[in-house]
Amino acid sequence: MIPPPPPTAQDLLGTLRQEGVEFLRLQFTDILGTTKNVEVPQSQFEKALRGDVTFDGSAVEGFTRVEESDMLLSPDLSTFLIYPQFSRGDEGRGRVARLICDVTLPDGTPFEGDPRFVLKRQVERAREKGFEMYVGTEPEFFLFERDAGGGVNPVTHDKAGYFDLAPVDRGERIRREIAGKLVQMGFEIEAAHHEVAPGQHEIDFRYAPALETADRIATFKFVVKRVALEYGLLASFLPKPIVGVNGSGMHCHLSLFREGQNAFADPEGEHGLSDTARHFIAGILEHAEGMAAITNPLVNSYKRLVPGYEAPVNVAWSTSNRTALIRIPAKRGNSTRAEVRMPDPSCNPYLALAALLAAGLDGIEGQMEPPPAIQRNIFRMTVREKRHHRIRELPADLREAVDELEKDPVIARALGEHVMEHFVAAKRAEWREYSATVHPWELERYLDLV
């Protein structure tokens, strides 16, 4: 089925008028993954649709210097949507629409520090080889109570567990409302349920091409936080907000398609996988340490990547157990895919998917072969057994992850010089600040002992 052509600027102007839209948000993402926007009124709609709205790039994390600050927002017209009403207070205030934008320089050339451009560059690289990467994600999040003043209260909204029902699961109504809002915005929701930890939830939406999925992740996080706010709650995508329970991951289900067929599927291949799938898996394993800082970008990310909480620690793959970094789900044919369990929802989705695609393509280009699949619980293997099976460990903290990123030319080249420079500088500064901070654990552990 051939998709319909994207709307034109004139099409959207007609829709904006017909639907009574009063404000248009031009959305983009900074290097660290924070969603930004410039909102314009009706009088500026034509200018915005032409891509003539400028903003000060020097005010955005990792974008550019003051002396070269003017940048343009070039809207991707295929991303147009009208926001649903999020609260009763929205009634009568005018409807709001949104376009996701590429960031360009004043002469119209793409800005190399734009994370969306970084992903588009890898998507084009795959297309030149005849591939398109499809991605399905499983973003998890926590709901926390707020105190009387609206501040953060580190108490979960409920005490429920995996797949629990109401009334134990107090998030059921909120998940339904989030899912409903997403459906109104064009999402196809596949599942929504309570996760393992108290106050933890998951809502899964249908797989799509990589760029579309990255756009959807950014939209998803906004909607989750916006709906939670209406209930007086805080929705957090922090990977490990609570000690002693599972953290939040964002498993990515990856597959390559060629001419409408899944290039990972081969009924005659071992485990039902094609040579392309094996090479792609090998590439991700090869570059796992190098892209950890991108897929797991916070100091807190490495509190999740510890044994015992269903998050991967070791660089290995499997067709059966969930302790490996990559798992191959049971379904085959066009559903054949590699589930990469390493990323967490704090990552910049554009950079994370770009790194994963670059790593997989490097495996294909180099015809890399992965080590044998590990079907045992890796957490229970001895050091000698892990060495025998060539199982490495992921970085233990953010500093080590940034060190590995700087040593990986494939991931560095995929990100580009601008993003590498500013991302590494930001993460080095983040680590220095964390290292210089005295934490409550240190006081509890040592204050009375020394």
Beta strands, then each sheet from edge to edge (+ up, - down):
strand 1: 21-29
strand 2: 35-41
strand 3: 53-56
strand 4: 70-75
strand 5: 81-82
strand 6: 95-104
strand 7: 132-146
strand 8: 152-156
strand 9: 189-194
strand 10: 200-205
strand 11: 208-209
strand 12: 233-236
strand 13: 250-258
strand 14: 261-262
strand 15: 314-318
strand 16: 324-327
strand 17: 338-340
strand 18: 392-393
sheet 1: 2+ 1- 6- 4+ 3-
sheet 2: 2+ 1- 6- 5+
sheet 3: 8+ 7- 10+ 9-
sheet 4: 8+ 7- 11+
sheet 5: 8+ 7- 12+
sheet 6: 8+ 7- 13+ 14-
sheet 7: 8+ 7- 13+ 17- 16+ 15+ 18-
end
